[in-house]
Amino acid sequence: MLRGVSGLVSSQEDKEAAAMLSELEIDSRRILKIILSPFSWPEFVVNDPGRCYFCKKRMYETFLNELGAFDCTVLLDGSNVDDLGSHRPGFRAIHEFSIQTPLLNAGLHKKEIRALAKDFRLSNYAKSSNSCLATRLPEGTLIDKSSLTIIEKGEYFLLDREFSGCRVRPIGKDVVLEFCQRDFDRVFDPHLRTEIRDYFRGLGFVRVLIDLSLRV
């Protein structure tokens, strides 16, 4: 098994991934940790509409070059049917490198995958969906480590207050916060709202805005 480390996901996500490998009792000797350097990929950091394609392309190229260490020739991707309903440039790289998509090929949706994970007693069956931190930045905004660090801090602050599945999206001096529908009413608790506002102002943002398009 290949495990990529890139700095594009939060340290919390990285810890949870490591914990899942342990839960699955995968022999650590069969896990190859690969350090990726996305901040050095010029076609990625410019953050144009092809960002996800370039990232996936670099990542899969690196992984395929390392497969020989395991006498393996196949890479699997976890895309599912629901992913087809949104614009995902990364699919282009999946097709170009003939990456296998077993969940998609089986016609599985997220709800069905969660149900199967629960049946197999996997601890992450109810985990909120997530994506890399770079997706929080608007197109055309340079992707750098400092920006992603601020996003990670903000999302951890909200997660620590039990806002799972939240998103922190910087837009210049403003920051837009997204919350899941189940948590939205809590945002308007006067004490919690003030705490959230003050925290993000402390990160350097002038306005703290809330997106009314609730996450599922």
Buried (B, 14 or more C-beta within 10 A) or exposed (E): BBEBEBBBBBEBBBEBBBEBBEEEEEEEEEEBEBEBEBBEBEEBBBBEEBBBBBBBBBBBEBBBEBBEEEEEEEBEBEBBBBBEEEEBBBBBBBEEBEBEBEBBEEEBBBEBBBEEBEEEEBEBBEBEEBEBBBBBBEEEBEBEEEBBEBBBBBBBBBBEBEBBBBBBBBBEEEBBBBBBEEBBEEBEEEEEBEEBEEBBEEBEBEEBEBEEEEBE
